[in-house]
Amino acid sequence: MERLNFTHPIHLVVGLTLWSVWFVAVYSGLSVACAVNPPPPEARSLTLLNAGLGGFTLLCAAGLVLLAWGCCRTAKQHQGRQRFHAVVSGWLYLFSAFGVAFAGLPIIGVPPCL
């Protein structure tokens, strides 16, 4: 595990990759759920489907924030290129967390199967 600590360059792409996996999972899962068993329209956004997608969104955003925090803590312990990788990775994780939160906002108020 020493090779994949927060100073490793792989973390420069992991945050945006996790965001894209979240995006595909949420919106493809929503489409499949609406095709198989759509919730009743009178339930509006108070459905089990929205609750599940909202929970998954919160879990992913929290995980990305924790990864950003880990990068920031690691950056304080290093200098040079390792510090650069940790700082930039931390900002990319934070950017991805905001992307997950922003793209997940419609889950709160929009009915799932319009």
C-alpha positions as CSV (number, residue, x, y, z in Angstrom):
1,M,0.0,0.0,0.0
2,E,3.0,2.3,0.3
3,R,3.0,2.7,-3.5
4,L,-0.5,4.0,-3.6
5,N,-0.4,6.6,-0.8
6,F,-1.9,10.1,-1.5
7,T,1.4,11.3,-3.1
8,H,1.0,8.8,-5.9
9,P,0.1,10.4,-9.3
10,I,-2.8,7.9,-9.8
11,H,-4.9,10.1,-7.4
12,L,-4.9,12.8,-10.0
13,V,-7.5,10.9,-12.0
14,V,-9.2,8.8,-9.3
15,G,-11.6,11.6,-8.1
16,L,-12.9,12.4,-11.5
17,T,-13.2,8.7,-12.3
18,L,-15.2,8.1,-9.2
19,W,-17.5,11.0,-10.1
20,S,-18.1,9.6,-13.6
21,V,-18.8,6.1,-12.2
22,W,-21.3,7.7,-9.7
23,F,-23.0,9.6,-12.6
24,V,-23.4,6.6,-14.8
25,A,-24.6,4.4,-11.9
26,V,-27.2,6.9,-10.6
27,Y,-28.7,7.8,-13.9
28,S,-28.6,4.4,-15.5
29,G,-30.0,2.9,-12.3
30,L,-32.7,5.5,-12.4
31,S,-33.6,4.7,-16.0
32,V,-33.7,1.0,-15.4
33,A,-35.8,1.4,-12.2
34,C,-38.2,3.6,-14.1
35,A,-38.5,1.1,-17.0
36,V,-39.0,-1.9,-14.7
37,N,-41.2,-0.6,-11.9
38,P,-42.0,3.1,-11.9
39,P,-43.2,4.7,-8.7
40,P,-46.7,6.2,-8.6
41,P,-46.8,9.8,-9.9
42,E,-48.8,11.0,-6.9
43,A,-45.8,10.2,-4.6
44,R,-43.8,13.0,-6.3
45,S,-40.2,13.0,-5.1
46,L,-41.0,11.1,-1.8
47,T,-40.2,7.7,-3.2
48,L,-37.9,4.8,-2.1
49,L,-36.1,5.3,-5.4
50,N,-35.2,8.9,-4.6
51,A,-34.2,8.0,-1.1
52,G,-31.9,5.3,-2.3
53,L,-30.3,7.5,-4.9
54,G,-30.0,10.4,-2.4
55,G,-28.3,8.1,0.1
56,F,-25.9,6.8,-2.5
57,T,-25.1,10.4,-3.5
58,L,-24.4,11.4,0.1
59,L,-22.2,8.4,0.6
60,C,-20.2,9.1,-2.6
61,A,-19.8,12.8,-1.8
62,A,-18.7,12.0,1.8
63,G,-16.2,9.5,0.5
64,L,-14.7,12.0,-1.9
65,V,-14.5,14.7,0.9
66,L,-12.7,12.1,3.1
67,L,-10.2,11.4,0.3
68,A,-9.6,15.2,-0.2
69,W,-9.0,15.5,3.6
70,G,-6.5,12.6,3.5
71,C,-4.7,14.3,0.6
72,C,-4.5,17.6,2.5
73,R,-3.1,15.9,5.6
74,T,-0.5,14.0,3.6
75,A,0.5,17.2,1.7
76,K,1.6,18.8,5.0
77,Q,4.2,16.0,5.5
78,H,5.9,16.2,2.1
79,Q,7.8,18.6,-0.1
80,G,8.4,19.0,-3.8
81,R,6.6,16.7,-6.3
82,Q,5.0,14.6,-3.7
83,R,3.4,17.6,-2.1
84,F,2.2,18.8,-5.5
85,H,0.5,15.5,-6.3
86,A,-1.2,15.4,-2.9
87,V,-2.4,19.0,-3.1
88,V,-3.7,18.8,-6.6
89,S,-5.3,15.4,-5.9
90,G,-7.0,16.9,-2.9
91,W,-8.5,19.7,-4.9
92,L,-9.6,17.3,-7.6
93,Y,-11.3,15.1,-5.0
94,L,-13.1,18.2,-3.6
95,F,-14.1,19.3,-7.0
96,S,-15.5,15.8,-7.7
97,A,-17.4,15.9,-4.4
98,F,-19.0,19.2,-5.4
99,G,-19.9,17.7,-8.8
100,V,-21.6,14.8,-7.1
101,A,-23.5,17.1,-4.8
102,F,-24.5,19.5,-7.5
103,A,-25.6,16.8,-10.0
104,G,-27.4,15.0,-7.2
105,L,-29.5,18.0,-6.1
106,P,-32.4,17.2,-8.5
107,I,-32.9,13.9,-6.6
108,I,-34.3,15.9,-3.7
109,G,-37.1,17.7,-5.5
110,V,-37.8,16.2,-8.9
111,P,-40.0,13.1,-9.3
112,P,-37.9,10.2,-10.5
113,C,-39.9,9.1,-13.6
114,L,-41.2,12.1,-15.5
